[in-house]
Amino acid sequence: MEHMAFGRNAKFRDEQAYESEFTKNGAYHNAWTSDYFIAYESECADFGWERILDLQELAVAKPRFNEEELASEKGNVRSELTGYQNEYSRLIWPKLQQSLGEDVLTYGERLKTINNIELKDIRDHYRRTHTAANMRFIITGNLHGRKRKIINMLENWDLKPGKEFEMPLSAYRSTKPVLIRRKDASNMSFGFSFIIQRALEPAEQYAMTCLNHILNGTMSSKIFGAARKKGLVYGMGSQAESDRQSSTWDFYGEVNSENATDLFDLIAVELGKVINGDISEEDIAAAKAYALGHHQMLAQTAEQISAYYLRDYITTGNYEPMADAPKMIENIDKSTIVQLARIFMQSGISGLAVVGNMNKGILDELWERILSTV
């Protein structure tokens, strides 16, 4: 449905006609799909905002789904998903989510469903999801003197009231390491997660951001920086994400098989230090300074401001004003960081997935190195 969103609608006969009108003054639009929502985004010059908002309404509120465009987009989606199967980093997360208990499909499984999709499925999904109560709007830019008009325009969109969907609850569980075997893989792509079954508070999210910066943020970080210095890995990272029902602490990267044991030993040592409180105040102060500078740079464009609010508002329905972030960053302390790391690592819900050409027993040994720190 995302692919068909900018096709035929109440005013334009097809995607090409709509696209020509939308972009004529340099405007841009796109859409993307997560596990829980479809996001529509557009950007335009200040003088064209009203025309673009009207055009966005046509795509969201007045589509005319048809068999010809469905057939085309089936082919496009099939091509897209087939391409994803050649990107090892993309293969990891659906398989890991699945093994941890989430109701998701791998890319291979998604491909098998395409032939079964009919036009009535698209129309039914649209009717159930595209309701006024189930939508969120984030609009940034020069809004002075325009707010009431924008709100009135949105409230007059031709959408049924409907009701807000509730996010499905996943029955999470710990899982043994998962190997996605690829004979042509010359190295090992990995991802592992620790999960807690609650949302993170905004201040906790900033604390986890600081911790991830200390561990993997720069060339001087405890894990990534040290691994680069030893020649173990070209790239890796970590991040914490949260929605209404759960939060995940994810680590990811690529490593040559001969370096995997040394890298996982390094990760285990540094995670052990964190949960034992072995973090210097100097490192925390440096991470807070980085977070504050990064936050200030996020407010330089309308697009950046929109992305800041998108992070929480779409998934939780709540948000913290950008102006409140510096105070939350300032209040981050060692005890909060250590406690959060312990909560994640001792939650009992965790898992590792790897794409590579190796023996499954190696994965078990690598994962045991991480779990031994708990």
N, C-alpha and C positions, 0 to 999 in steps of 0.2 A: 504494500500500500504506500509506503514511503516513496518508492520509485515512481508510482503513478500519481503522486500528489500534485505535481505541476503539469499534468496533462490536460485533457479536455475539461472545461468547466463551463459555468453558466454564460460566459462571454466569449471565450476563445475556443477555437475548434480543435487545437492540439497543442502539444508541448512547445513546438517551434514558434507558433504564433504568440503564445503566452510569454515565452522566453524573450522574444524580440521586443515586446512591449515593456517587460520588466526591466531589462538591462539597458534601455536606450540612453539613459543619462548616467551610466556607469554603476547602476545599482547591482547588487549581488544577492543571490538567495541559495539556500541549500536545505537539506533535511537529513536527519540521521536517526537510527533506531538503536535503542539500548535494550536490555532485558525487560525493562519496565515501561518505557515510553518512547514516543516519536517526538523529536525536536525539530521545529521549523525555525530557520533563522534567516534574517535578511539584513542588509546594510545599504544605506543610501546617502546621498548628499542631503544636507539639511533642507534645501529648498524643495526636495521631492518627497518628503516624508508622508504627506497625506495621500498622494497617488499610490505610493508603495504599500501603505497600510490597506488601502482599498484592494489592491492586487493580491495582497496576502490573504485577505478575506476570501477571495475567489478560490484560492487553492485549498484553504482549510475548511471553509463552510459551504462551498458550492461546487464541489468536483462532480464530474460526469464520467464515472468509471465505465469503461467499455472493453469489449472483447479484443479489439485490435491492439490497444495499448497493453492489455494484460498479457497477450501473447509475446509482445516485444519485451516487456519487462521480465517475464519469466526467463527469456534468454539472457537478458542483462544480469539478472540476479544469479543465474546459473554460472555465468562467466565470472562474476565477482567472487562467489563462494569457491569456485574451483581454483581461482587464483590464490585465495586465502590459504588453501591447503598446501601451497608451496612456501608459505611464510611460517616458519616453525614457531615463532613467538606467538602467533595467533592460535596455533593448535593447542597450546598448553592450557589456556584458561578455561575454555568450555569443558575440557576433559577433567580438569581439576575441580571445577564447580560441580560437575556431575558426580564425581567420586565423593565429594563432600556432602552430597545430599540435595543439591539444588536441582530443580526441574528444568533443565536446559538440554539442548541438543548440540552435538558436535557439528562441525561444518559438513562432514560426510553424511550425517543423519539428516541435516537440513536439506541437503541437495536431493535426497530421496523423496522429500515431501512436495517438491515443486510441481511435479506433474499432476498431483492431486488437487491443487488449488484451482478453484473455479471463481467466476465473477461474483457469484452469490456470497462466497466467503469474504471477498474484499468488501462488498457492500455491507455485510452483516457486521464485520469487524469495525468498519467506519461508524455504523449506527451506534454500536455499543460504547465506543471509546471517544468519539468526537462530540462531546456534549459540553455545555458551558461550565458545569460543575467540575468537570474532569480536566480543565485546562488551566495552565499557568502562563502569565505573560510577564516578560522582563523587557522593559523599554528604557534605553539610555540615550542621552544626547542633550540637546538644548531644549528642555521641556518648559521653560519659563513662559507662562501665559497659554500653554497648550494642554496642560494636564487634563482639565475638565473635558475638552473636546476629544482627546484621545480616549478617555474613559467612556464617554458617550458613544464613540464609534465602536469600541469593543463590545459594549453592552448591547449594541444594536446588530451585532453579527447574527446571521441567520442560523442559530444553533439551538437545538432542543436543550432544556434545562438539564435533564439527566441527573446522574449522581456521580460522586467521586469514587473511582475504583480504589479498593484496598489492595496494598501489595500482598502477594501471597507469602505465607510463612513457610520457610524451608525447614525440613527436619534435618538439621546439620549433624554430622558425625565425623569423627576422625577416620582417616583412611590410610591404608598402606600406600607406599609410593606407586605411582602410575607411570609406566613406560609406554611412550608412543614410538614404536620402532620405525625408523627410517634408514634403510640400508645405505642411502646416499649421503647421510649426515656425517660430516667430517669432524663435528664437535658436538657438544652437549648444550642444548638450550633448556633452561630450567625455570621453574617458578614454584614458590611455596608460600603458603598462607597460614596465618593464625587468625582465628575468628572468635569474636565475642558476640553474644546475642543481645545486643543493645546498641542504640545509637551513641556516638560520641558527642559530648557537649562541644560547642564552638571552641572554648578554651582548651579542651582536650585535643581537638584537632590541631591546634597550633603547637601544643606540646609535642605531639607525634611528628609534626612537620620538622620541629627542631631536632628531634631524635634522629629522624631519617637523614637530616642534613649532616649531623655528626657522624653517622655511620657510612653514608654513601653519597653525600652531596657534592664533594669536590675532590680534587687530586690530593688533598691533605686529610681526607676523611679516614675513619678508623678501619673500615672494611674495603671499600672500593679504592681509596687512595693507597692503602697498604698493599692491596692486591696488585695494583698497577705498578707500584714500585718494585714488587717482587717478580713482575712479569707473568702473573698468573691469569689475568683476565683483561680484555680490552674494554669491556663495558658491563656494568651491572647497576642496579638501583633498588630502592625500596620506597613504598608509599603506604599511607593509611587512608582508607576510604570508608564512608559511613552512609547508611540509608536509615529508613525508619525502624527497621527491625534488627539490624546487625551491622557490625563493623569488621573490616578485614585489614590485616597488616601483611602486605605482600612484598616478597623479595623476588627478583628476576634477573636474568642475565644469560650470557653464553660463555662457555669455558671449554678449552680443549680437554679431552678425556684424561690426558696424562696429568693435568693440573687440578682436576676436580677435587681430589682428596685434600690437597693443600688448601684450596679455596674454601671448602666446607669446614675444614678445621679452623681456618681464620674466622669465618662467620660465627662458628660455635664459640670460639674464645671471646670474641667481642660481644656477642649476645649475653654470654655468661657474665661478663663484666658489668653490663648494663643492669641485669636483674639483681646483681649483688651490690649495686650502688656505686660501682667504680667508674664514675663520670666526673670529670673535673669541672669546677665552676668556670674555668677559663673557656672550656669547650662550649658550655651552655651559653655563656655571655656572647661568644662569637656567633653561635647559631642564632641567637635572638637578634643580634645586630644584622645578620644576613636576612632573617625573616622580615625585619622592619623595613630594610631597604627594598627587598623584593616586593613587599606589600605596597610601598609608595609608588613603585614603578608600575604596579597593576592599574593605577588610576590615570594613566596617561591618555588612553583612548576610550571611546564609548564601547568598543568591542571588548576591551579588557575588563571594564566595569561590569558589563553584562555577564562575562564568563565568571567573574567572582560571585555574583548572586546566583547564577545557574547552579553552581556546585552544590548548594544546600537546598535552595528553594524548590527546585523541581523534585528532588527525591524525598524531602522531609516536610515541605510546606512551610518551613520556618527559615528565617535568615537573620544575620547580624549585620547592622549597618557597617559600611567600610570604616567609618570614623571610629568605631569601637575596637577595631583590631589592634591598633598600637598598644592600648591598655592591656589587652589580653596577652599580647606578646611580652610586654614588660613584666607581667605577673607570673610567667612560666618559671617554675623552680625545679630543682633536682628531684624532690620527693614525688612530684606529680609525674615526671618522666619515668622514674623508676617504677612507680606503682602501676602506671599504664602498661609498661613493658611486661611486668609480671602478670597482669590480668590477661593480656593477650597470650603470652607463652604458656600460661598455666590453665588456660580455658578448657583444655581437653579436646579442642576441635582444631585440627591442623592437617595439612597434607602437602605432598610434593608431587609435581608432574614434570616429566622430562621427555624431550624429543631427542632421540639419538640412536646410534647403532651400538648397543652394548648389552652386557649381561644384566638381567634384572637384579641379581644379587648385589651388584655394585650400588644400585640405587638404595637398597635397604641399608647398606653400610653407610652411605653418605647421610641418609636421613637420620640414622641412629646417632650420628655425630651431633646433629642439631638438637634432637630430643634429649640427649644426655645433659644438656645445659639447664634443662627445666628443673 
